Amino acid sequence: MQLKNDVAENVAKLLLQVKAVKLSPNQPFTWASGWNSPIYCDNRLTLSYPQIRTYIRQEFVKMISEEVGHIDIIVGVATGGIAIGALVAQELGLPFAYVRSASKAHGLTNQIEGVVESGQRAVVIEDLISTGGSSMKAVEALREVGVNVKAMIAIFNYGFEVAQKRFDDAKCRMMSLSNYDALIEFAMATDYIQKSDYASLKKWREAPDKWNK
């Protein structure tokens, strides 16, 4: 699916505005994977701004209505997809559940929290898709109990080839409101970053494991 250019740009603008996304090509961040990265993203910060979370919720609802069609349940991915997923479910008048990264080690040892039923058509909500590993674990957990995952939708997607391949191999549709390309294009157009940094930002996405070693 092609991004809606106005929505992708608006979301990129809002994420930069509230520092949910930080770009620092000259003083990179270190991810848990060990990668050096010119970008750090924490979309949970958008929840602190009513107008922004409302806009994101409304655009999720539009995307589901226009691109996916009829569904029975919204499922969030813990932890970033829980709050925004619940807001989307409320807007659509649908049930909500969420998927943990792994089953609990105590109690009922649930991985899926909430009521889900075999045969239900679901949209899964993420705040961010990076390599797609945790996102696909959530999809697999739902499929194991018979849920028909119609799509995975995120606020932001880095656009890594490895993530796209994971979703393609699993025959799961992946969509997002904005992505890395839209973000750095907007950042350059508005002088948020220097033009000299643009090439470095592009190279990072092409080979993040080798960038700025």
Salt bridges, closest charged atoms under 4 A:
ASP42 OD1 - ARG44 NE 3.00
GLU59 OE2 - LYS62 NZ 3.32
GLU66 OE1 - LYS4 NZ 2.67
GLU67 OE1 - ARG173 NH2 3.19
ASP72 OD1 - HIS70 NE2 3.43
ASP72 OD2 - ARG121 NE 3.15
GLU91 OE1 - ARG57 NE 3.19
GLU113 OE2 - ARG100 NE 2.97
GLU113 OE2 - LYS104 NZ 3.79
ASP169 OD2 - LYS165 NZ 2.73
ASP181 OD1 - ARG205 NH2 3.16
